């Protein structure tokens, strides 16, 4: 397609120019950005910028649509104390009444630069993504998009920034952003495009460790960790081996790398938001303080870094054309997130097992849990998967309450099932000669080199799959993405040699998830998910026993069969329902209390995958290691 080639050319050339600028000295036309993070423990960052300007109206924009967050999540309301000046004299600024991320400044004659200063008030609450809690007494994750303005309408590839950062005394840092020089607590980075700057967050802290994942090899890969304690940095040797395997398996899958070096920026704290955010040469990965020391927390986090690593190829290098916007004010079109996120969820699932970050059994348990959750989702009767991607900018921040009826960002896990079926379809049709690995090499591979963006459309995806294995791929996706279906796509699982069943014993992976994330999952039995911290009912599945009895999200569980509730008391009561025992739940609904008698006699019911007799085990073949384990320089 001509339009796709044009967009591809522009983005590639722009990034190549930006990367070439790293080797040069700063120019007078560069924008300087100084961030003083010495008060990061107070969650305050002090910012000073200097931008070239000329007489007239200067329009500046604060980044609104944040790559990887797929939504207008730029935290402009956390900007405080904004001051604009020229030649030391204050200038009046005005916020645009329609685009509140934009300010206009009248630059006087004779001025050739404008200074902008403000404080960024980092959030304290843990709910959200990069605009949520990102600093503690001991560490900071700096997202550059939060601490800058840029000339409105200018493509981010064409703007050059010289950034510097002042850290608290004794703190160390990690980032993919190339360094110019460091003196004491002050770090100055090499000139970079605005695209590269925003794509290169900094992780810093008083307790810091870097683990080399590709010793003796080029490019370099590392896990750069900042933690709220020294103890939390003690990554076991076996896990270091697994993550080194992850690097090797990713190269075996894609056959090329589109970065200079790669940094996992791993924040270990119970006081920051927990999520992962992809970048081209790094990822912003946040988990529990004692993730490496607590097996439940490690297992609960085992999908985090494999998923974000895959995004370097699928999401950053290859990107839907609707997400390859020229700046941070243009709205993003999220309709292909079932490829961007769904395929990444699948490939992260695969690489996690191939590398040993997860065992194959843990991977199968996780697959059973997500499949069962999607199969207990009445919302799929009114909303197709495609619509969950289209409404992603709103769904990311939607309530968990009634999630099964509303549907959330299902394009992650249901996308995994779609791409599993695509993989199995290729393997069966080619009699094992080809697989989705071949698609990944063709679509995401090519020649290794520095970052660039190669946009794609659905036509490109279909054409690449057709080259690997002839099939009605357009119809395949339409039936699974655009149609209303009572069940998630199970064909890939079943044709892969496994089926979803239910047993009365809780899976070990679910135990770990419940322990790490403090909830009780009874969605596949009585249809409840409950916070184990305070008994709040987080979701109720319409059509199941709790909903039929009149229970709703937001209520608080008080007692079970006349006894104060606890996880064990509730589970014991559900187990007793396999006989004739009653199940009565006392709940607090605001200031009102009511007892709900559930008509349920099914006992405990937990999802599990079982082998299909006589069918080839393609799932285990998919999850089997591919790479030769790294041994020295390549």
Long-range contacts (C-beta under 8 A, 24 or more apart in sequence): 1-457, 1-459, 1-460, 3-321, 4-321, 4-455, 4-456, 4-457, 4-460, 7-321, 7-324, 7-455, 8-453, 8-454, 8-455, 10-157, 10-326, 11-157, 11-324, 11-452, 11-453, 11-454, 11-455, 12-452, 12-453, 12-454, 14-155, 14-157, 14-158, 14-193, 14-195, 15-157, 15-193, 15-195, 15-196, 15-450, 15-451, 15-452, 15-453, 16-450, 16-452, 17-157, 17-158, 17-193, 18-157, 18-160, 18-192, 18-193, 18-195, 18-196, 19-193, 19-196, 19-450, 19-451, 21-160, 21-191, 21-192, 21-193, 22-178, 22-190, 22-191, 22-192, 23-190, 24-191, 25-191, 26-162, 26-191, 27-160, 27-191, 28-52, 29-160, 30-160, 30-161, 30-162, 30-191, 31-150, 31-159, 31-160, 31-161, 31-162, 32-161, 32-162, 32-163, 32-164, 33-144, 33-147, 33-148, 33-161, 33-162, 33-163, 33-164, 33-197, 34-163, 34-164, 34-165, 34-166, 35-142, 35-147, 35-163, 35-164, 35-165, 35-166, 36-166, 37-140, 37-142, 37-165, 37-166, 37-167, 37-168, 37-204, 38-166, 38-167, 38-168, 38-185, 40-122, 40-135, 40-139, 40-140, 40-167, 40-168, 40-204, 41-135, 41-136, 41-137, 41-138, 41-168, 43-121, 43-122, 43-123, 43-124, 43-135, 44-119, 44-120, 44-121, 44-122, 45-119, 45-120, 45-122, 45-142, 45-146, 45-147, 46-117, 46-119, 47-116, 47-117, 47-118, 47-119, 47-120, 47-147, 47-148, 48-115, 48-116, 48-117, 49-115, 49-116, 49-117, 49-148, 49-149, 50-113, 50-114, 50-115, 50-116, 51-113, 51-114, 51-116, 51-149, 51-151, 52-112, 52-113, 53-86, 53-107, 53-111, 53-112, 53-113, 53-114, 54-107, 54-111, 54-112, 55-107, 55-108, 55-109, 55-110, 55-111, 56-106, 56-107, 57-104, 57-105, 57-106, 57-107, 58-104, 58-105, 58-106, 58-107, 58-114, 58-151, 59-102, 59-103, 59-104, 59-105, 59-151, 59-152, 59-153, 60-102, 60-103, 60-104, 60-105, 60-116, 60-149, 60-150, 60-151, 60-152, 61-99, 61-101, 61-102, 61-149, 61-150, 61-151, 61-152, 61-153, 61-327, 61-328, 61-329, 62-101, 62-102, 62-103, 62-148, 62-149, 63-101, 63-145, 63-146, 63-148, 63-150, 63-198, 63-328, 63-329, 64-101, 64-328, 64-329, 65-325, 65-328, 65-329, 65-330, 65-331, 65-332, 66-129, 66-130, 66-145, 66-328, 67-198, 67-199, 67-323, 67-328, 68-277, 68-278, 68-279, 68-311, 68-315, 69-129, 69-130, 69-277, 69-396, 70-323, 70-332, 70-334, 70-337, 70-392, 70-393, 70-396, 71-332, 71-392, 71-393, 71-394, 71-396, 71-397, 72-331, 72-393, 73-128, 73-129, 73-130, 73-131, 73-396, 74-101, 74-131, 74-145, 74-146, 74-328, 75-123, 75-131, 75-146, 76-100, 76-101, 78-120, 78-121, 78-122, 78-123, 78-131, 78-146, 79-118, 79-119, 79-120, 79-121, 80-118, 80-119, 80-120, 80-121, 81-117, 81-118, 81-119, 82-116, 82-117, 82-118, 83-116, 83-117, 83-118, 84-114, 84-115, 84-116, 84-117, 85-114, 85-115, 85-117, 86-111, 86-113, 86-114, 86-115, 87-111, 99-329, 101-329, 102-152, 102-329, 103-149, 116-149, 120-146, 120-147, 122-146, 126-271, 126-272, 126-273, 126-274, 127-273, 128-273, 128-397, 129-273, 129-275, 129-277, 129-396, 130-201, 130-273, 130-277, 130-284, 132-272, 132-273, 133-271, 133-272, 133-273, 134-272, 134-273, 135-272, 136-228, 136-269, 136-271, 136-272, 137-228, 138-205, 138-206, 138-207, 138-226, 138-227, 138-228, 138-229, 138-269, 139-203, 139-204, 139-205, 139-206, 139-207, 139-226, 139-227, 139-228, 139-267, 139-269, 139-272, 140-167, 140-171, 140-202, 140-203, 140-204, 140-205, 140-226, 141-201, 141-202, 141-203, 141-265, 141-267, 141-272, 141-284, 141-286, 142-201, 142-202, 142-203, 142-204, 143-198, 143-201, 143-284, 144-197, 144-198, 144-200, 144-201, 144-202, 145-198, 145-328, 148-194, 148-197, 150-194, 150-327, 150-328, 152-329, 153-327, 154-327, 155-326, 155-327, 156-193, 156-194, 156-195, 156-198, 156-326, 156-327, 156-328, 157-193, 157-194, 157-195, 157-326, 158-193, 159-193, 159-194, 160-191, 160-192, 160-193, 160-194, 161-191, 161-192, 161-193, 161-194, 161-197, 162-188, 162-189, 162-191, 163-188, 163-189, 163-192, 163-197, 164-188, 164-189, 165-189, 165-202, 165-204, 167-204, 168-206, 170-206, 171-204, 171-205, 171-206, 171-208, 172-204, 172-205, 172-208, 172-226, 173-202, 173-203, 173-204, 173-205, 173-208, 174-202, 174-203, 174-204, 174-208, 174-210, 174-222, 174-224, 174-226, 174-263, 174-265, 175-200, 175-201, 175-202, 175-203, 175-224, 175-263, 175-265, 175-282, 176-200, 176-259, 176-260, 176-261, 176-262, 176-263, 176-279, 176-280, 176-281, 176-282, 177-202, 196-451, 198-328, 199-279, 199-280, 199-281, 199-316, 199-451, 200-279, 200-281, 200-282, 201-265, 201-279, 201-282, 201-284, 202-265, 203-265, 203-266, 203-267, 203-284, 207-232, 207-233, 208-233, 209-233, 209-235, 211-235, 211-240, 211-243, 213-240, 213-243, 213-244, 213-246, 213-247, 213-264, 214-244, 214-247, 214-630, 215-630, 215-632, 216-632, 216-633, 217-630, 217-632, 217-633, 217-634, 218-633, 218-634, 219-257, 219-259, 219-260, 219-261, 219-262, 220-261, 220-262, 221-247, 221-261, 221-262, 221-263, 222-261, 222-262, 222-263, 222-264, 223-263, 223-264, 223-266, 223-305, 224-263, 224-264, 224-265, 224-266, 225-266, 225-267, 225-268, 226-266, 226-267, 226-268, 227-267, 227-268, 227-269, 227-289, 228-268, 228-269, 228-270, 228-271, 228-289, 229-289, 231-290, 231-293, 232-268, 232-289, 232-290, 232-291, 232-292, 232-293, 233-268, 233-292, 234-292, 234-293, 235-292, 236-292, 239-292, 239-298, 239-357, 241-356, 242-355, 242-356, 242-357, 243-305, 243-355, 243-357, 244-629, 244-630, 245-354, 245-355, 245-356, 245-357, 245-625, 245-627, 245-629, 245-630, 246-305, 246-306, 246-309, 246-351, 246-352, 246-355, 246-357, 247-309, 247-630, 248-355, 248-627, 248-628, 248-629, 248-630, 249-351, 249-354, 249-355, 249-625, 249-626, 249-627, 250-309, 250-310, 250-313, 250-351, 251-627, 252-626, 252-627, 252-628, 253-347, 253-350, 253-351, 253-437, 253-440, 253-441, 253-626, 254-313, 254-440, 254-441, 254-444, 254-445, 255-441, 255-445, 256-444, 256-445, 256-446, 256-447, 256-448, 257-312, 257-448, 258-312, 258-313, 258-316, 258-317, 258-448, 258-449, 258-450, 258-451, 258-452, 259-312, 259-450, 259-451, 260-450, 260-451, 262-309, 262-312, 264-305, 264-308, 264-309, 266-305, 268-292, 276-304, 276-305, 276-307, 276-308, 277-308, 278-308, 278-311, 278-312, 278-315, 278-316, 279-312, 279-316, 280-312, 280-316, 280-317, 280-451, 281-312, 281-451, 283-308, 283-309, 283-311, 283-312, 284-308, 288-516, 294-516, 295-512, 296-511, 296-512, 296-513, 296-515, 296-516, 297-512, 297-516, 299-358, 299-362, 299-509, 299-512, 299-513, 299-516, 300-512, 300-513, 300-515, 300-516, 300-517, 301-516, 302-352, 302-357, 302-358, 302-362, 303-345, 303-348, 303-349, 303-352, 303-358, 303-366, 305-357, 306-348, 306-349, 306-351, 306-352, 306-355, 306-357, 307-344, 307-345, 307-348, 308-348, 309-348, 309-351, 310-344, 310-347, 310-348, 310-351, 311-344, 313-440, 313-444, 314-339, 314-340, 314-343, 314-344, 314-347, 314-444, 315-340, 315-341, 315-344, 316-451, 316-453, 317-444, 317-451, 317-452, 317-453, 317-454, 318-443, 318-444, 318-454, 318-455, 318-456, 319-453, 319-454, 319-455, 319-456, 320-455, 320-456, 320-457, 321-455, 321-456, 321-457, 324-453, 324-455, 332-393, 334-389, 334-390, 334-392, 334-393, 335-386, 335-389, 335-390, 336-389, 336-457, 336-458, 337-389, 337-392, 337-409, 337-411, 337-415, 338-385, 338-386, 338-389, 338-411, 338-414, 338-415, 338-418, 338-481, 339-415, 339-458, 339-461, 341-409, 341-411, 341-412, 341-415, 342-411, 342-412, 342-414, 342-415, 342-416, 342-418, 342-419, 343-415, 343-419, 345-412, 345-413, 345-415, 345-416, 345-419, 346-415, 346-416, 346-419, 346-420, 346-423, 347-419, 347-440, 349-416, 350-622, 350-623, 353-623, 354-623, 354-624, 354-625, 354-626, 354-627, 355-625, 356-625, 360-620, 360-623, 362-508, 362-509, 363-623, 364-498, 364-609, 364-619, 365-507, 365-508, 365-509, 365-510, 365-608, 365-609, 366-509, 367-416, 367-493, 367-609, 368-500, 368-507, 368-607, 368-608, 368-609, 369-507, 369-509, 369-510, 369-513, 369-607, 370-413, 370-416, 370-417, 371-417, 371-488, 371-490, 371-493, 371-500, 371-607, 372-500, 372-502, 372-523, 372-524, 372-607, 373-413, 373-523, 374-410, 374-413, 374-414, 374-417, 374-488, 375-487, 375-488, 375-490, 375-500, 376-404, 376-523, 376-524, 376-527, 376-541, 376-544, 377-404, 377-407, 377-410, 377-488, 377-541, 378-404, 378-405, 378-541, 378-542, 378-543, 379-404, 379-405, 379-406, 379-407, 380-407, 380-484, 380-485, 380-486, 380-487, 380-488, 381-484, 381-486, 382-484, 383-407, 383-484, 384-481, 384-482, 384-483, 384-484, 384-485, 385-410, 385-411, 385-414, 385-415, 385-418, 385-480, 385-481, 385-482, 386-481, 386-482, 399-553, 400-538, 400-539, 400-553, 401-538, 401-539, 401-553, 401-554, 402-539, 402-540, 402-553, 403-539, 404-523, 404-539, 404-540, 404-541, 404-542, 405-542, 414-488, 414-489, 417-488, 417-489, 417-490, 417-492, 417-493, 418-477, 418-480, 418-481, 418-489, 418-492, 420-492, 420-493, 420-496, 420-619, 420-622, 421-480, 421-489, 421-491, 421-492, 421-493, 421-495, 422-465, 422-473, 422-476, 422-492, 423-492, 423-622, 424-491, 424-492, 424-495, 424-496, 424-618, 424-622, 425-469, 425-471, 425-476, 425-492, 425-495, 426-465, 426-468, 426-469, 426-471, 427-618, 427-621, 427-622, 428-495, 428-618, 429-469, 429-470, 429-471, 430-469, 434-468, 434-469, 435-622, 437-626, 438-468, 439-464, 439-465, 439-468, 442-467, 442-468, 493-609, 493-619, 494-612, 494-615, 495-615, 495-618, 496-617, 496-618, 496-619, 496-622, 497-611, 497-612, 497-615, 497-616, 497-617, 497-618, 497-619, 497-620, 498-609, 498-610, 498-611, 498-612, 498-617, 498-619, 499-609, 499-610, 499-612, 500-607, 500-608, 500-609, 501-607, 501-608, 501-609, 501-610, 502-605, 502-606, 502-607, 502-608, 503-605, 503-606, 503-608, 504-575, 504-578, 504-603, 504-604, 504-605, 504-606, 505-604, 505-606, 506-604, 506-606, 507-606, 507-607, 507-608, 510-606, 514-567, 520-567, 520-570, 520-571, 522-570, 522-574, 524-605, 524-606, 524-607, 525-574, 525-600, 525-602, 525-603, 525-604, 525-605, 525-606, 526-574, 526-583, 526-598, 526-600, 530-557, 530-570, 532-567, 535-565, 537-587, 545-583, 545-598, 545-599, 545-600, 546-585, 546-596, 546-598, 548-598, 548-599, 549-585, 549-596, 549-597, 549-598, 549-599, 550-594, 550-596, 551-585, 551-587, 551-596, 552-589, 554-589, 555-587, 555-588, 555-589, 556-587, 556-588, 557-585, 557-586, 557-587, 558-586, 558-587, 558-588, 558-593, 559-585, 559-586, 560-584, 560-585, 560-586, 562-586, 571-604, 574-600, 574-603, 574-604, 575-603, 575-604, 576-603, 577-601, 577-602, 577-603, 578-602, 578-603, 578-604
